[in-house]
Amino acid sequence: MPKLSIITVNYNDLNGLKKTVQSVRTQTFQEFEHIIIDGGSTDASVEYIKKHQDSFSYWVSEPDKGVYNAMNKGIEQASGEYLLFLNAGDHFINEQSLQRALTHLLGEHIIYFNLHVVEGSRDFTKTYPSRLSFSYFVEDTLPHPATFIKKTAFAKAGTYREEFKIVSDWKFFIDAICRYQLSSKKVSETITTFYIGGMSSDPKNYDLKNNERTEVLSKEYTAFYQDVNDTLHMRKTLNSFKKSRIISLLVKLKFLNKF
């Protein structure tokens, strides 16, 4: 089986860190390294890390330049063939999650699973397409808590761009799949839980997120971006057209064929 590196980034989230570490420690499969990158927390996170440091192959607590700087520190320390970013608060759905995932790590650069998402009192399973395309990444991304990434993929596509505050993991995925054509595989299983509430899911950051995504697409994928934008706009218009009550009536009365 390939050696795994689980990287956990934390900053002042003691309760989330406890949840993540406990989830990792209770996995039935234990042949992995667990790396903790703490951003110089001022709560009791460091004391907790020190108390359980025998469980970690590496840990550090020091100020950083943001979450992507912290994730890059984890990549630098990782020696596993595959890397999984399970940040503070994220956790496996049960004790067999990692064991089940291992059977699917067979060589592709990016192997992604479904994600159990919790948003307040609501929870749902987010699924992902079996075929990844540029148009998909214009609107969506892959889940880093449920995606195993070969370390060699970072050597090919680059590590996380630290000048971006929100979309650098999305940029890595679109570059890896669309620019460098790294191999990928979808697994229709759910192994991890993610809680909405971080920077990328905070409504206050939607404008920043959209601005960063637009900057990447317009500057680095200029030749494709406008065509895909036009296609997506037409698709949305067509979908709205299909939902029109007038159109439904005309189809019902057989003035229009169903489309």
C-alpha positions in Angstrom: 0.0 0.0 0.0 1.2 3.5 -0.7 2.5 5.6 2.3 0.1 8.4 3.2 0.7 11.8 4.7 -2.3 13.4 6.4 -1.7 17.2 6.8 -3.7 19.2 9.3 -3.6 23.0 9.3 -4.9 24.7 12.5 -5.1 28.2 13.9 -7.0 28.9 17.1 -9.5 26.1 16.6 -8.8 23.8 19.6 -12.2 22.0 19.4 -11.9 21.4 15.6 -8.3 20.2 16.1 -9.4 17.7 18.8 -12.1 16.4 16.5 -9.7 15.9 13.6 -6.9 14.3 15.6 -9.3 11.9 17.4 -10.7 10.9 14.0 -7.3 10.2 12.6 -6.1 8.3 15.7 -9.0 5.9 15.7 -8.7 4.8 12.0 -8.3 1.0 11.7 -5.5 1.7 9.2 -2.6 3.4 10.9 0.3 3.2 8.4 0.5 6.9 7.7 2.2 10.0 8.9 0.2 12.8 10.5 1.6 16.3 10.1 0.3 19.3 12.1 0.9 22.8 10.9 -0.3 25.3 13.5 -0.2 29.0 12.7 1.0 30.2 16.1 -2.3 29.7 17.9 -3.0 31.7 21.1 -5.7 29.3 22.4 -4.8 26.0 24.0 -4.1 24.3 20.7 -0.3 24.2 21.2 -0.7 22.6 24.6 -3.0 19.9 23.1 -0.5 19.3 20.2 2.3 18.9 22.7 0.3 16.5 24.8 -0.3 14.2 21.8 2.9 14.9 19.9 3.8 11.2 19.9 0.9 10.7 17.5 2.5 13.1 14.9 5.4 12.6 12.7 6.0 16.3 12.5 4.4 19.4 14.0 5.2 23.1 14.2 3.5 26.2 15.7 4.7 29.5 14.2 3.1 32.5 12.5 2.4 32.0 8.8 1.2 34.0 5.8 -2.1 32.3 5.6 -3.7 28.9 5.1 -2.0 28.2 1.8 1.4 29.0 3.2 0.6 26.5 6.0 -0.5 23.9 3.5 2.7 24.4 1.5 4.7 23.8 4.7 2.9 20.5 5.1 3.7 19.5 1.6 7.4 20.3 2.2 7.5 18.0 5.3 5.4 15.2 3.8 7.1 12.0 2.6 4.0 10.1 1.6 3.2 9.0 -1.9 -0.3 10.5 -1.4 -1.2 13.6 0.6 -4.6 14.3 2.2 -5.4 17.7 3.7 -7.7 17.2 6.7 -7.7 20.6 8.3 -8.9 21.3 11.9 -12.6 20.5 12.1 -12.6 18.1 9.2 -12.9 14.4 10.1 -13.4 10.9 8.7 -17.0 9.7 8.7 -16.0 6.4 10.5 -13.1 4.4 11.6 -12.9 2.4 8.4 -12.7 5.5 6.1 -9.0 5.4 5.5 -8.9 1.6 5.0 -11.6 1.8 2.4 -9.9 4.7 0.6 -6.6 2.8 0.3 -8.0 0.2 -2.1 -8.6 3.0 -4.6 -5.1 4.6 -4.5 -3.7 2.9 -7.5 -1.6 5.4 -9.3 -3.6 8.3 -10.5 -2.4 11.8 -9.5 -5.7 13.0 -8.1 -8.2 10.6 -6.6 -11.4 12.3 -5.3 -14.3 11.0 -3.2 -17.8 12.4 -2.3 -17.9 14.8 0.6 -20.3 14.8 3.6 -21.1 18.5 4.2 -22.6 20.0 7.4 -24.1 23.4 7.3 -25.7 24.3 10.6 -28.6 21.9 11.2 -28.5 20.8 7.5 -26.2 18.1 6.1 -25.9 16.6 2.6 -23.6 14.6 0.4 -21.8 16.6 -2.3 -21.0 14.5 -5.4 -18.5 15.2 -8.2 -18.4 14.3 -11.9 -16.5 11.3 -13.2 -15.2 13.4 -16.0 -13.4 16.7 -15.1 -13.4 19.5 -17.6 -12.5 23.2 -17.9 -16.2 24.2 -17.9 -16.6 22.2 -14.6 -13.8 24.1 -12.9 -15.2 27.5 -14.1 -18.1 26.9 -11.8 -16.9 24.4 -9.1 -13.8 22.6 -7.7 -12.8 19.4 -5.9 -12.9 18.9 -2.1 -9.5 18.9 -0.5 -10.7 17.0 2.6 -11.8 14.2 0.3 -9.1 14.2 -2.4 -5.8 12.3 -2.3 -3.1 14.0 -4.2 0.2 12.4 -5.3 3.1 14.4 -4.0 4.6 14.3 -7.5 1.5 16.2 -8.7 2.8 19.3 -6.8 6.2 18.9 -8.5 4.4 19.0 -11.9 1.6 21.5 -11.3 3.2 23.6 -8.6 2.3 24.1 -4.9 -0.4 26.4 -3.7 -0.1 30.0 -4.8 0.2 32.0 -1.6 -0.8 35.4 -3.0 -4.4 34.1 -3.2 -6.5 34.1 -0.1 -9.3 31.8 -1.0 -9.0 30.0 -4.4 -5.5 28.6 -4.5 -6.6 25.0 -4.0 -9.1 25.5 -6.9 -6.3 26.9 -9.0 -4.1 23.9 -8.3 -6.9 21.5 -9.4 -7.7 23.4 -12.6 -4.0 23.7 -13.5 -3.3 20.0 -12.7 -6.2 18.7 -14.7 -6.6 21.2 -17.5 -3.1 22.6 -18.1 -0.9 19.7 -17.1 -3.4 16.9 -17.8 -2.6 14.9 -14.7 -4.5 11.7 -14.3 -7.5 11.6 -12.0 -10.2 9.2 -10.8 -13.5 9.6 -9.1 -14.6 7.2 -6.3 -18.3 7.1 -5.5 -17.9 6.7 -1.8 -18.0 9.2 1.1 -15.1 9.2 3.5 -14.9 12.6 5.1 -17.0 15.3 6.7 -16.6 19.0 6.1 -18.2 21.8 8.0 -19.2 25.0 6.1 -17.9 28.1 7.8 -14.4 28.7 6.5 -13.1 31.6 4.5 -14.2 30.2 1.1 -17.8 29.5 2.3 -18.3 32.8 4.2 -20.7 35.0 2.2 -18.6 38.0 3.2 -15.8 36.6 1.0 -17.8 35.8 -2.1 -16.7 38.9 -4.0 -13.0 38.2 -3.2 -13.5 34.6 -4.2 -15.1 35.6 -7.5 -12.4 38.2 -8.2 -9.6 35.8 -7.6 -11.2 33.1 -9.8 -11.8 35.7 -12.6 -8.2 36.9 -12.4 -6.9 33.4 -12.9 -9.3 32.5 -15.7 -8.9 35.8 -17.6 -5.1 35.9 -17.3 -4.1 32.3 -17.6 -6.9 30.7 -19.6 -7.8 33.6 -21.9 -8.3 31.5 -25.0 -11.0 29.3 -23.3 -12.6 31.6 -20.8 -14.9 33.7 -23.0 -16.1 30.7 -25.0 -16.9 28.7 -21.9 -18.5 31.8 -20.3 -20.8 32.2 -23.3 -21.7 28.5 -23.3 -22.5 28.6 -19.6 -24.6 31.7 -20.0 -26.6 30.1 -22.9 -27.0 26.9 -20.8 -28.5 28.9 -17.9 -30.8 30.8 -20.2 -32.0 27.5 -21.8 -32.6 26.0 -18.3 -34.6 29.1 -17.3 -36.5 28.9 -20.6 -37.3 25.2 -19.9 -38.7 26.1 -16.5 -41.0 28.7 -17.8 -44.7 28.0 -17.1 -45.7 29.4 -20.5 -43.3 27.0 -22.2 -44.6 24.1 -20.2 -48.1 25.0 -21.2 -47.2 25.2 -24.9 -45.5 21.8 -24.7 -48.6 20.4 -22.9 -50.8 21.8 -25.7 -48.4 20.4 -28.3 -47.5 23.7 -29.8 -43.9 22.9 -28.9 -42.0 19.7 -28.8 -40.4 18.8 -25.4 -36.7 19.6 -25.4 
